[in-house]
Amino acid sequence: MAKFCFRINSKPWADFALALILLASPAWAGNRENAVVRAVRQVGPAVVNISLEYEIRKRINPFSEFNNPLFEEFFKDFFDPGVERRFKRNSLGSGVILEGGHGYVLTNAHVVAKTGSVTVVLNDERAYQARIVGTDPESDLAVLEIESSDPLPGIPMGNSDDLMIGETVIAIGNPFGFSSTVTTGVISAVNRSFRADNRTYYDFIQTDASINPGNSGGPLINADGELIGINTAIYAGAQGIGFAIPIQRAKRIVSDLIAYGEVIQPWIGLAVQDLDPSLARYFSVSQAKGVLVARVEPDSPASRAGFREGDVVVAIAGRPVASVEDYHARMRDVSIGDPLEIRLVTEGRERRVTLLSARFPMERADDLTLNLLGIEVGDLGDHRHRFPRERLQAESGVVITQVRKGSSLERTGVRPGDVIRQVEDLAVTDQDAFRRAIVKYRDRPTVLLLLQRGQQRYYLTVTLYDS
């Protein structure tokens, strides 16, 4: 078999070989560096892996190993139905450290929804135990805090109000546990709304950059390496479609979570209802678009600005309002003290009104409870003597002292002496906690209450203002 040997004897061949070696070296890779590469290099260190260790309890049937349903059915009446076992589970998500050096990490609320120990791991493998500063399930955002004696990287904030359809975006996160995964795409749509988990999500950024479980809470950045959104993998039916929470909305929520530990809903003093074609004709609105002002609270920003029952709100801050859900979505983007321009129709004429949003006055919470639910409540300790001991066995909560006749709660069988233990996801420990919960959820069409009568507990969904 012949052997071939190639030798470089001439200088031109030597120069050519040297050029090939140099082109293959990392120093020449800079020719391929584009905006995406630079943005990832800039932002990558601020993207973190979030792991949550939590405990679940499960009853194990001792006869399950026989895999015979008839055998289990026969013995279930004679033996303990099972032994409770405890298991450790881990969930993974992503997050991003905010610029400013305070150690605040922004992520999705559902990433840290389960109670447990939260660990934040940086790109350089530094690991920290994190404290949950606050969560807002309504927007699916949460803020964590980590403490470090060493400097922490951070990501600069961008602007999601001037996004362009088709512009390049980059998603970074830990999908399926694969850390520091980068995907690219374009802005497919803005102000996108969709339904998932029996609720509607409003005004999301839609992108074709891959966003999978584990990406949740990671950043969506533009080609300049600026944070424009927080990725969320909540739309299970998505294939090739990703969604992100716009950073302009997230800024306001982050500010509230850091300052108060929760999001404070602004108050202007309006109660609104959907506008159907017959109501539109009655109130001289050319098209059935907008929401009808059903009530103006006295001594509120809206009453001082001249709002009246029968006005029709058609836009807030320049954004159209077509339904009650639209109205509340627009109001969620407003911070307390912000000047707010509202476009409305009064007796067929369009006008614009500017007012300042405020914080709901807590001294009105008891009146609000009466208007929303048709009940009066009090602290357990102040009213135990009024009700039989076997009726009032709750350890914490507020006791219902009065139920308005004809109210929805009265029609469902709620009576004085029943105890409210929880409102939505907020535990009620005393009357102040109940007031805070009612104020927080006052704009919802319904609320879920956990009530207790004697030793019996039951959940009840209540329609607000239907009393």
HELIX and SHEET records of a PDB file:
HELIX    1   1 LYS A   11  ALA A   24  1                                  14    
HELIX    2   2 PRO A   26  ARG A   32  5                                   7    
HELIX    3   3 ALA A   35  VAL A   43  1                                   9    
HELIX    4   4 GLY A   44  ALA A   46  5                                   3    
HELIX    5   5 SER A   64  PHE A   66  5                                   3    
HELIX    6   6 PRO A   69  PHE A   75  1                                   7    
HELIX    7   7 ALA A  109  VAL A  112  5                                   4    
HELIX    8   8 PRO A  175  GLY A  177  5                                   3    
HELIX    9   9 ILE A  247  TYR A  260  1                                  14    
HELIX   10  10 PRO A  277  TYR A  282  1                                   6    
HELIX   11  11 PRO A  301  ARG A  304  1                                   4    
HELIX   12  12 VAL A  324  ARG A  332  1                                   9    
HELIX   13  13 MET A  362  ARG A  364  5                                   3    
HELIX   14  14 ALA A  365  LEU A  373  1                                   9    
HELIX   15  15 LEU A  380  HIS A  383  1                                   4    
HELIX   16  16 ARG A  384  ARG A  386  5                                   3    
HELIX   17  17 SER A  408  ARG A  411  1                                   4    
HELIX   18  18 GLN A  431  LYS A  440  1                                  10    
SHEET    1   A 7 ALA A 127  GLN A 129  0                                        
SHEET    2   A 7 SER A 117  VAL A 121 -1                                        
SHEET    3   A 7 VAL A  47  ILE A  60 -1                                        
SHEET    4   A 7 VAL A  83  ILE A  97 -1                                        
SHEET    5   A 7 TYR A 104  THR A 107 -1                                        
SHEET    6   A 7 LEU A 141  GLU A 145 -1                                        
SHEET    7   A 7 ARG A 131  ASP A 136 -1                                        
SHEET    1   B 7 THR A 168  GLY A 173  0                                        
SHEET    2   B 7 THR A 181  ALA A 196 -1                                        
SHEET    3   B 7 ARG A 199  THR A 207 -1                                        
SHEET    4   B 7 GLY A 242  PRO A 246 -1                                        
SHEET    5   B 7 LEU A 227  THR A 232 -1                                        
SHEET    6   B 7 PRO A 219  ASN A 222 -1                                        
SHEET    7   B 7 THR A 168  GLY A 173 -1                                        
SHEET    1   C 2 PRO A 266  TRP A 267  0                                        
SHEET    2   C 2 ALA A 358  ARG A 359 -1                                        
SHEET    1   D 4 LEU A 270  ASP A 274  0                                        
SHEET    2   D 4 VAL A 291  VAL A 296 -1                                        
SHEET    3   D 4 VAL A 312  ILE A 316 -1                                        
SHEET    4   D 4 ARG A 319  PRO A 320 -1                                        
SHEET    1   E 5 LEU A 270  ASP A 274  0                                        
SHEET    2   E 5 VAL A 291  VAL A 296 -1                                        
SHEET    3   E 5 VAL A 312  ILE A 316 -1                                        
SHEET    4   E 5 PRO A 339  THR A 346 -1                                        
SHEET    5   E 5 ARG A 349  LEU A 356 -1                                        
SHEET    1   F 4 ILE A 375  ASP A 379  0                                        
SHEET    2   F 4 VAL A 398  VAL A 403 -1                                        
SHEET    3   F 4 VAL A 419  VAL A 423 -1                                        
SHEET    4   F 4 LEU A 426  ALA A 427 -1                                        
SHEET    1   G 5 ILE A 375  ASP A 379  0                                        
SHEET    2   G 5 VAL A 398  VAL A 403 -1                                        
SHEET    3   G 5 VAL A 419  VAL A 423 -1                                        
SHEET    4   G 5 THR A 446  ARG A 453 -1                                        
SHEET    5   G 5 GLN A 456  THR A 463 -1                                        
END                                                                             
